[in-house]
Amino acid sequence: MRKPPILWHYTDVHGALGIIQQGQLRLGDARFLNDITERRYGNDLVAKTLEEERGVATEMYPNRSDIDKLLRKTASFMEPAANVSSLYLCSFSETPESISQWQRYAADGHGYCLGFDATLLKRVTPLRLLKMSYQPSRQRALIQLEIHRVIQSYLAGGLDEIVPLTRRRRLDYLSLHFRRLLEPVALRLKNPRFEDEHEWRLIRQYAEVAADKPDVMFAARGSYPKPFVSVPLHIARRGRRTGLPLLKVICGPRLQNDLARMSMRHLLDTKGHSEVSVETSPLQQAWR
């Protein structure tokens, strides 16, 4: 039988305890990513592509100046600091053997790497599992595809339910909605220098209505309070709720080997996850 693909989540002991004991994953507010330049990279690329696509749209729709105005206005709204965030995310990696990720996200090697069944993660609603894009040509193609998909929806009247024709400042509202559709695309774009992380992201996007407001909590991250939402990770199968889509836990390369494995094994067994395997990072011999 083919083994399911695994995606790895690097975390410290507090994060590992929260996920295993509570069956929940914390998704951080996208405005407060660890790398403060990251969100700007994606948004700037989307804004630049919007400006470039104005010329393409003019040729494709020569009698529709409203499309040009829509793209231009949307580009002006792609400023991260001005966004009222409706996006929360959690990062995963295709590899459990990244020293840089152990350092940055797992307490400098004193944390844990949790391996999740990627197929089951895709079934966690209302979340979306997206693979990060690092190659500039691929990034532009993703943006262009979404831009023209929304243009087609606009031409077909698909945005009229979102923004009634009688509403004043219709262009502003349409552009803000267009930006909201492009924000998940912007979050998939990362500087090529980070390609070694092989990152995926689990994203939750909230609607901008009172009924869908997130229950925001805060946790200390270094010297800053950072907002997050908790999302249950249990998977429903045939109408029944099953356990976490967790397959394996790797203890950090700088932890005391026997104690780390024994204590994590006891935790998993106590919480009903005896099928989850526990291993020590193969980096332990090379990193002290």
SEVO-695316 format. One line per 8 residues: number of its first residue (from 0); for each residue z, x, y of C-alpha. Coordinates in Angstrom, 3 decimals, padded with zeros to 6 digits. Layout:
N
NUM	Z X Y ~ ...
% end
This chain:
288
0	000.000 000.000 000.000 ~ -000.922 001.299 003.442 ~ 002.076 002.212 005.564 ~ 002.396 000.275 008.859 ~ 001.718 002.282 012.026 ~ 004.905 003.410 013.742 ~ 005.615 003.591 017.454 ~ 008.596 005.658 018.551
8	011.147 004.897 021.248 ~ 013.150 007.867 022.557 ~ 016.596 006.935 023.825 ~ 020.183 008.149 024.191 ~ 023.073 006.949 022.033 ~ 023.812 004.023 024.381 ~ 020.246 002.780 024.121 ~ 020.218 003.123 020.337
16	023.506 001.217 020.039 ~ 022.266 -001.582 022.277 ~ 019.058 -002.061 020.313 ~ 020.638 -001.927 016.856 ~ 023.841 -003.863 017.584 ~ 022.382 -006.525 019.863 ~ 018.851 -006.717 018.499 ~ 017.523 -006.422 022.034
24	015.292 -004.063 023.936 ~ 015.731 -003.209 027.599 ~ 012.624 -003.408 029.743 ~ 012.895 -001.626 033.092 ~ 011.518 -002.889 036.396 ~ 008.092 -001.271 036.812 ~ 008.917 -000.338 040.411 ~ 011.574 002.113 039.212
32	009.778 004.284 036.689 ~ 011.218 007.719 035.914 ~ 008.210 009.369 037.554 ~ 007.991 008.001 041.101 ~ 004.336 009.081 041.384 ~ 003.239 007.224 038.254 ~ 002.885 003.707 039.632 ~ 001.053 005.022 042.670
40	-001.461 006.788 040.441 ~ -002.502 003.532 038.757 ~ -002.425 001.377 041.880 ~ -004.383 003.905 043.935 ~ -007.051 004.088 041.233 ~ -007.311 000.289 041.107 ~ -007.583 000.096 044.908 ~ -010.278 002.785 044.944
48	-012.256 001.016 042.217 ~ -011.975 -002.305 044.049 ~ -013.537 -000.712 047.116 ~ -016.344 000.785 045.017 ~ -017.002 -002.517 043.259 ~ -017.535 -004.242 046.591 ~ -020.986 -002.634 046.738 ~ -021.749 -003.699 043.177
56	-020.617 -007.258 043.902 ~ -022.763 -007.408 047.046 ~ -025.836 -006.617 044.951 ~ -024.882 -008.995 042.141 ~ -023.883 -011.874 044.430 ~ -025.872 -011.334 047.668 ~ -024.973 -014.737 049.116 ~ -021.253 -014.611 048.370
64	-019.509 -012.772 051.182 ~ -016.266 -014.377 050.026 ~ -016.252 -012.097 046.978 ~ -016.507 -009.016 049.166 ~ -013.585 -010.282 051.251 ~ -011.567 -011.029 048.119 ~ -012.023 -007.507 046.746 ~ -011.293 -005.870 050.087
72	-008.128 -007.909 050.621 ~ -006.895 -007.305 047.072 ~ -007.351 -003.540 047.527 ~ -005.085 -003.694 050.585 ~ -002.359 -005.358 048.476 ~ -002.280 -002.610 045.823 ~ 000.624 -000.824 047.475 ~ 003.505 -000.470 044.983
80	006.283 -000.464 047.566 ~ 005.085 -003.801 048.961 ~ 004.957 -005.532 045.584 ~ 007.510 -008.110 044.564 ~ 007.813 -006.972 040.993 ~ 007.179 -009.386 038.148 ~ 006.578 -006.613 035.615 ~ 009.069 -005.048 033.220
88	008.279 -002.492 030.540 ~ 009.550 -000.273 027.755 ~ 007.783 002.892 026.614 ~ 006.903 004.064 023.119 ~ 005.079 007.071 021.750 ~ 002.806 007.734 018.798 ~ 004.764 010.904 018.005 ~ 008.447 011.599 017.215
96	007.979 015.347 017.634 ~ 007.630 015.762 021.378 ~ 010.136 018.210 022.863 ~ 009.334 017.014 026.395 ~ 010.193 013.426 025.463 ~ 013.379 014.423 023.663 ~ 014.339 016.238 026.860 ~ 013.418 013.504 029.353
104	014.301 010.310 027.510 ~ 016.714 011.200 024.684 ~ 019.596 013.082 026.317 ~ 017.947 016.501 026.097 ~ 017.720 016.316 022.315 ~ 021.154 014.730 021.814 ~ 019.724 011.214 021.442 ~ 017.687 009.287 018.900
112	014.092 008.336 018.228 ~ 013.668 004.810 016.844 ~ 010.530 004.066 014.843 ~ 009.212 000.494 015.077 ~ 006.550 -001.283 013.052 ~ 003.730 -001.440 015.624 ~ 002.104 -004.427 013.912 ~ 005.293 -006.463 014.224
120	005.914 -005.335 017.808 ~ 002.649 -007.017 018.750 ~ 004.137 -010.323 017.563 ~ 007.130 -010.214 019.895 ~ 006.435 -012.974 022.399 ~ 006.005 -013.192 025.350 ~ 005.468 -009.416 025.389 ~ 002.195 -007.477 025.412
128	001.803 -004.137 023.675 ~ -000.666 -001.931 025.543 ~ -001.927 001.573 024.863 ~ -001.928 003.930 027.822 ~ -005.214 005.343 029.075 ~ -005.463 008.973 030.207 ~ -009.190 009.670 030.537 ~ -010.583 008.894 034.037
136	-013.849 007.421 032.701 ~ -011.949 005.082 030.385 ~ -009.534 004.140 033.143 ~ -012.348 003.140 035.490 ~ -014.006 001.111 032.733 ~ -010.762 -000.838 032.119 ~ -010.423 -001.628 035.826 ~ -014.072 -002.640 036.235
144	-013.894 -004.925 033.208 ~ -010.870 -006.774 034.602 ~ -012.336 -006.998 038.119 ~ -015.515 -008.661 036.907 ~ -013.619 -010.909 034.503 ~ -011.600 -012.297 037.402 ~ -014.698 -012.590 039.621 ~ -016.324 -014.727 036.935
152	-013.187 -016.867 036.746 ~ -013.244 -017.213 040.531 ~ -016.916 -018.244 040.565 ~ -016.233 -020.814 037.858 ~ -013.380 -022.309 039.867 ~ -010.790 -020.950 037.465 ~ -008.471 -019.856 040.285 ~ -008.537 -023.164 042.152
160	-005.580 -024.460 040.133 ~ -003.588 -021.424 041.223 ~ -004.564 -021.737 044.872 ~ -005.546 -025.243 045.999 ~ -008.611 -025.434 048.233 ~ -006.612 -027.120 050.978 ~ -003.982 -024.408 051.254 ~ -004.019 -022.351 054.415
168	-004.564 -018.632 054.162 ~ -006.351 -019.187 050.863 ~ -007.795 -015.669 050.835 ~ -004.326 -014.108 050.975 ~ -003.056 -016.228 048.113 ~ -006.128 -015.575 045.983 ~ -005.904 -011.846 046.650 ~ -002.226 -011.757 045.724
176	-002.984 -013.585 042.495 ~ -005.884 -011.209 041.813 ~ -003.511 -008.274 042.330 ~ -001.078 -009.803 039.862 ~ -003.831 -009.916 037.240 ~ -004.686 -006.271 037.904 ~ -001.099 -004.967 037.839 ~ -000.874 -004.726 034.004
184	-004.133 -002.747 034.065 ~ -002.693 -000.369 036.669 ~ 000.348 000.176 034.430 ~ -001.921 001.375 031.610 ~ -003.287 004.224 033.726 ~ -001.573 007.586 033.606 ~ -002.341 011.037 034.876 ~ -004.321 013.003 032.228
192	-001.645 015.732 032.348 ~ 000.671 013.388 030.396 ~ -001.756 012.761 027.548 ~ 000.457 014.657 025.095 ~ 002.960 011.770 025.271 ~ 000.526 009.380 023.506 ~ 002.318 006.504 025.181 ~ 002.238 002.754 024.546
200	004.029 000.174 026.660 ~ 005.602 -003.138 025.842 ~ 005.151 -005.257 028.979 ~ 006.713 -008.515 030.130 ~ 005.116 -010.172 033.153 ~ 006.948 -013.054 034.762 ~ 005.197 -015.849 036.604 ~ 005.954 -016.166 040.299
208	007.671 -019.524 039.892 ~ 011.351 -020.410 039.900 ~ 011.301 -021.554 036.264 ~ 010.246 -018.106 035.065 ~ 012.517 -015.858 037.108 ~ 013.913 -012.951 035.071 ~ 017.621 -012.585 034.342 ~ 017.966 -009.164 035.949
216	020.798 -006.788 035.067 ~ 021.519 -003.247 036.226 ~ 022.367 000.017 034.505 ~ 023.181 003.465 035.842 ~ 020.328 005.950 035.523 ~ 021.464 009.254 036.954 ~ 022.682 008.454 040.459 ~ 020.805 005.146 040.785
224	021.328 001.536 039.701 ~ 018.122 000.507 037.923 ~ 017.188 -003.103 037.151 ~ 016.194 -004.251 033.687 ~ 015.802 -007.349 031.518 ~ 016.870 -007.694 027.885 ~ 014.378 -009.076 025.377 ~ 015.281 -010.157 021.802
232	013.343 -008.119 019.249 ~ 013.820 -010.256 016.152 ~ 010.547 -011.373 014.595 ~ 010.032 -014.948 013.421 ~ 008.233 -015.321 010.102 ~ 007.455 -018.725 008.580 ~ 009.886 -020.401 010.931 ~ 012.744 -018.029 010.084
240	014.146 -015.286 012.260 ~ 014.150 -011.936 010.502 ~ 015.603 -008.558 011.386 ~ 014.448 -005.942 013.836 ~ 010.969 -004.480 013.289 ~ 012.733 -001.131 012.832 ~ 011.538 001.249 010.094 ~ 013.177 004.605 010.769
248	015.702 006.384 012.989 ~ 015.382 010.117 013.704 ~ 018.503 011.899 014.903 ~ 017.975 014.290 017.787 ~ 017.346 017.980 017.119 ~ 020.470 019.068 018.997 ~ 022.893 016.704 017.259 ~ 025.249 017.842 014.508
256	023.048 017.075 011.531 ~ 025.379 015.589 008.899 ~ 027.594 013.690 011.338 ~ 024.605 012.154 013.161 ~ 022.929 010.936 009.989 ~ 026.161 009.647 008.435 ~ 027.270 007.712 011.527 ~ 023.813 006.231 012.123
264	023.549 005.249 008.434 ~ 026.902 003.475 008.662 ~ 025.826 001.631 011.828 ~ 022.565 000.432 010.294 ~ 024.224 -000.693 007.064 ~ 026.942 -002.553 008.960 ~ 024.339 -004.419 011.019 ~ 022.264 -005.421 008.014
272	019.530 -002.793 008.321 ~ 020.050 -000.916 005.077 ~ 016.270 -000.707 004.576 ~ 015.890 001.469 007.691 ~ 015.729 005.169 006.826 ~ 017.587 007.885 008.750 ~ 016.261 011.407 009.161 ~ 016.889 014.541 011.186
280	014.291 015.741 013.661 ~ 012.060 018.473 012.202 ~ 012.412 020.196 015.572 ~ 016.025 021.049 014.799 ~ 015.195 024.475 013.348 ~ 013.085 025.434 016.355 ~ 015.266 024.064 019.167 ~ 018.885 024.942 019.718
% end
